[in-house]
């Protein structure tokens, strides 16, 4: 789904990735006991931040999976879908892309 919003400067638009509903032991976690996930997918990015008149691009790009702090960003709703918008410095980590095993088909 295309989103008609572009974050400004060093802000990033993120769609949260839902956590699993079962624990490793097979226990189902009800919605009321779940915390909001701290993992998401980057949907849109701003142009970057300015330092001393120079534009510094962001380290994340659309499609990256990221990890962010529990109380980071602001929740927003666009076309009945929930997103969050946060500054790049609130992103804690970026997941490495999945690598296909060599020799496997």
DRENTI-113557 format. One line per 10 residues: number of its first residue (from 1); their letters; for each residue x negated, y, z negated of C-alpha. Coordinates in nm, 3 decimals. Layout:
NUM = A = X:Y:Z ~ ... .
// end
This chain:
1 = XXXXXXXXXX = 0.000:0.000:0.000 ~ -0.139:0.339:0.100 ~ -0.133:0.609:-0.166 ~ -0.079:0.971:-0.065 ~ -0.299:1.121:-0.334 ~ -0.662:1.226:-0.333 ~ -0.835:1.287:-0.666 ~ -1.037:1.606:-0.693 ~ -1.409:1.638:-0.761 ~ -1.543:1.345:-0.970 .
11 = XXXXXXXXXX = -1.209:1.183:-1.047 ~ -1.104:0.830:-0.951 ~ -0.756:0.679:-0.902 ~ -0.738:0.324:-1.040 ~ -0.479:0.044:-1.030 ~ -0.504:-0.171:-1.342 ~ -0.564:-0.542:-1.285 ~ -0.327:-0.748:-1.499 ~ -0.483:-0.983:-1.749 ~ -0.402:-1.351:-1.762 .
21 = XXXXXXXXXX = -0.088:-1.444:-1.949 ~ -0.239:-1.758:-2.104 ~ -0.535:-1.806:-2.332 ~ -0.799:-2.069:-2.264 ~ -0.612:-2.299:-2.504 ~ -0.287:-2.266:-2.305 ~ -0.107:-2.028:-2.542 ~ 0.123:-1.788:-2.354 ~ 0.086:-1.425:-2.463 ~ 0.416:-1.229:-2.470 .
31 = XXXXXXXXXX = 0.431:-0.884:-2.306 ~ 0.480:-0.712:-2.641 ~ 0.149:-0.849:-2.773 ~ -0.057:-0.759:-2.469 ~ -0.288:-0.461:-2.457 ~ -0.328:-0.260:-2.141 ~ -0.604:-0.407:-1.925 ~ -0.939:-0.230:-1.918 ~ -1.021:-0.358:-1.573 ~ -0.904:-0.203:-1.249 .
41 = XXXXXXXXXX = -0.946:-0.156:-0.877 ~ -1.045:0.181:-0.733 ~ -0.768:0.306:-0.502 ~ -0.897:0.657:-0.418 ~ -1.198:0.872:-0.506 ~ -1.272:1.243:-0.507 ~ -1.546:1.408:-0.304 ~ -1.798:1.416:-0.590 ~ -1.922:1.660:-0.849 ~ -2.121:1.976:-0.794 .
51 = XXXXXXXXXX = -2.447:2.042:-0.973 ~ -2.641:2.359:-0.898 ~ -2.437:2.407:-0.580 ~ -2.517:2.060:-0.447 ~ -2.248:1.794:-0.393 ~ -2.334:1.464:-0.564 ~ -2.126:1.171:-0.431 ~ -1.964:0.919:-0.664 ~ -2.119:0.578:-0.740 ~ -1.786:0.397:-0.687 .
61 = XXXXXXXXXX = -1.586:0.355:-0.369 ~ -1.237:0.238:-0.275 ~ -1.197:-0.133:-0.340 ~ -1.454:-0.157:-0.622 ~ -1.353:-0.344:-0.939 ~ -1.443:-0.145:-1.248 ~ -1.435:-0.163:-1.626 ~ -1.327:0.143:-1.825 ~ -1.278:0.240:-2.188 ~ -0.964:0.156:-2.383 .
71 = XXXXXXXXXX = -0.856:0.519:-2.425 ~ -0.993:0.656:-2.097 ~ -0.807:0.848:-1.831 ~ -0.445:0.950:-1.789 ~ -0.163:0.720:-1.684 ~ 0.042:0.839:-1.387 ~ 0.327:0.694:-1.181 ~ 0.338:0.724:-0.801 ~ 0.631:0.575:-0.607 ~ 0.731:0.357:-0.906 .
81 = XXXXXXXXXX = 0.380:0.210:-0.931 ~ 0.155:0.279:-1.230 ~ -0.199:0.407:-1.184 ~ -0.451:0.588:-1.396 ~ -0.677:0.874:-1.306 ~ -1.010:0.917:-1.479 ~ -1.343:1.092:-1.445 ~ -1.635:0.895:-1.307 ~ -1.825:0.923:-1.635 ~ -1.541:0.733:-1.810 .
91 = XXXXXXXXXX = -1.620:0.425:-1.599 ~ -1.830:0.182:-1.802 ~ -1.931:-0.069:-1.535 ~ -1.877:-0.183:-1.178 ~ -1.837:-0.554:-1.103 ~ -2.070:-0.704:-0.844 ~ -1.892:-0.825:-0.529 ~ -1.816:-1.197:-0.519 ~ -2.094:-1.376:-0.341 ~ -2.020:-1.688:-0.137 .
101 = XXXXX = -2.231:-1.987:-0.232 ~ -2.496:-2.067:0.029 ~ -2.423:-2.375:0.232 ~ -2.059:-2.411:0.119 ~ -1.771:-2.385:0.362 .
// end
